[in-house]
């Protein structure tokens, strides 16, 4: 009887810990919204979260005078396969492009994504507080310093910055074995 009570208490503690760690997405969004409020010249409060997220994640690189000219794409090559990623125009993506070309290995994480820890942190200037990734997203997880290729959907993550979107071939990542050489290079 006493052992049974201990198990029940342990299960309750584990459940409470899990629920506390998961948190409430809505309260996280409220906190980040408050952090992104500023005032305009008339003293009115404005919320720049939505426009910043669209600018930082939704547009492609198109400044022809910069080193990231035109519609920038990268090629990810492995096992005689190629996958093309259209990069978004944000400071983190531009910083990632300065690392090109890269030869790395990917490892599977949670049967959802392939990851690689970079040798240095990328810029998180003007980055959103987090993102909700979907299949084909190429992203950077700032708390761990790793790039991510999502081959399955995943939920909202604080610190996740979308770098680009795979145009075709995302299904190839589900079966790629760990520790094979992968080359990433800018193609235009």
C-alpha positions in Angstrom: 0.0 0.0 0.0 2.8 2.4 0.9 4.7 1.7 -2.4 1.5 2.4 -4.3 1.2 5.8 -2.7 4.8 6.6 -3.5 4.1 5.7 -7.2 1.0 7.8 -7.3 2.9 10.8 -5.8 5.7 10.3 -8.3 3.3 10.2 -11.2 1.5 13.3 -10.0 4.8 15.2 -9.6 6.0 14.1 -13.1 2.7 15.2 -14.6 2.8 18.6 -12.8 6.4 19.1 -13.9 5.5 18.3 -17.5 2.5 20.6 -17.5 4.5 23.4 -15.9 7.3 23.1 -18.4 4.9 23.1 -21.4 3.5 26.4 -20.3 0.7 28.2 -22.0 1.4 29.4 -25.6 -1.2 32.1 -25.2 0.6 33.6 -22.1 4.0 33.4 -24.0 2.4 35.3 -26.9 1.0 37.9 -24.6 4.4 38.4 -23.0 6.2 38.7 -26.3 3.5 41.1 -27.6 4.1 43.4 -24.7 7.8 43.3 -25.3 7.3 44.3 -28.9 5.1 47.3 -28.2 6.6 50.7 -28.8 5.2 54.2 -29.2 5.0 56.3 -32.3 5.8 60.0 -32.5 2.3 60.9 -31.2 2.8 58.8 -28.1 0.4 56.0 -29.2 1.3 52.4 -28.5 1.9 50.3 -31.6 2.5 46.5 -31.8 5.2 45.7 -34.3 5.1 41.9 -33.8 3.1 40.9 -36.9 4.9 43.2 -39.3 8.3 42.2 -37.9 7.5 38.5 -38.3 6.4 39.0 -41.9 9.5 41.0 -42.7 11.9 38.6 -40.9 10.4 35.3 -42.1 8.1 35.7 -45.0 10.1 37.6 -47.7 12.9 36.3 -49.7 16.3 37.9 -50.1 16.0 40.4 -52.9 18.5 43.3 -52.3 20.5 43.1 -55.6 23.2 45.5 -54.3 24.2 43.2 -51.4 26.2 40.0 -51.1 22.8 38.2 -50.9 21.5 39.4 -54.3 18.3 38.2 -56.0 16.2 35.3 -54.9 18.8 33.5 -52.9 18.7 29.8 -52.8 21.0 27.2 -51.2 21.6 23.7 -52.3 21.8 20.8 -49.8 23.6 17.8 -51.3 23.9 14.3 -49.9 24.1 10.7 -51.4 23.8 12.0 -55.0 20.6 13.9 -54.0 20.0 17.7 -54.1 17.4 19.8 -52.2 16.9 23.5 -52.9 16.0 25.9 -50.2 14.7 29.4 -50.9 16.1 31.7 -48.2 14.1 34.3 -46.3 15.3 37.9 -45.9 16.2 38.3 -42.3 19.4 39.0 -40.4 19.7 35.4 -39.2 19.5 34.1 -42.8 22.0 36.6 -44.0 24.4 35.6 -41.2 23.9 31.9 -42.1 24.8 32.7 -45.8 28.2 34.0 -44.6 29.1 30.5 -43.5 28.7 29.0 -47.0 29.9 26.6 -48.2 29.5 24.1 -45.4 30.1 20.4 -45.2 28.4 19.0 -42.1 26.6 15.9 -40.8 23.0 15.8 -39.8 21.4 13.8 -37.0 17.8 12.9 -36.5 15.9 14.6 -33.7 12.5 13.3 -32.4 11.7 11.6 -35.8 10.6 15.1 -36.9 13.7 17.0 -38.0 17.4 16.8 -38.9 19.7 19.0 -37.0 23.3 20.2 -36.9 25.0 22.3 -34.3 26.9 25.2 -35.9 30.4 26.2 -34.9 29.2 29.7 -33.8 25.9 31.4 -33.0 24.0 33.2 -35.7 22.6 36.7 -35.3 19.2 36.9 -33.7 18.8 40.7 -34.4 15.2 41.5 -35.1 14.2 37.9 -34.7 10.7 36.9 -33.5 10.3 35.4 -30.1 9.6 32.1 -31.7 7.9 30.3 -34.7 5.5 27.5 -35.5 7.4 25.3 -38.1 5.9 23.1 -40.7 7.2 20.5 -43.1 9.9 21.9 -45.3 11.0 24.7 -43.0 14.8 25.4 -42.8 15.3 27.0 -39.4 17.8 28.0 -36.6 17.1 27.2 -33.0 18.9 29.9 -31.1 18.9 28.4 -27.6 20.9 25.4 -28.8 22.7 27.0 -31.8 21.6 24.5 -34.3 20.1 24.5 -37.8 17.0 22.4 -38.4 15.4 20.8 -41.4 11.8 19.9 -40.6 10.5 16.8 -42.5 7.4 16.6 -40.2 5.2 19.3 -38.6 6.1 20.5 -35.2 4.6 22.9 -32.6 5.5 26.5 -31.7 9.0 26.8 -30.2 10.5 29.8 -28.5 13.8 30.9 -30.0 13.1 29.2 -33.4 13.9 31.5 -36.4 12.9 30.4 -39.9 15.7 30.8 -42.4 14.0 29.5 -45.5 11.7 27.0 -47.1 12.5 23.8 -49.0 11.1 24.1 -52.6 11.1 20.3 -53.3 12.6 17.1 -52.0 11.8 17.4 -48.2 10.8 13.8 -48.2 14.4 12.8 -48.8 15.4 13.9 -45.3 13.2 11.3 -43.5 15.4 8.4 -44.7 18.9 10.1 -44.7 21.1 8.2 -42.2 23.0 10.1 -39.5 26.6 11.1 -40.0 26.9 11.1 -43.8 28.5 14.2 -45.3 26.0 16.9 -46.3 27.1 20.0 -48.3 25.3 23.3 -48.1 26.2 26.0 -50.6 24.7 29.2 -52.0 23.7 28.7 -55.6 22.7 32.3 -56.6 
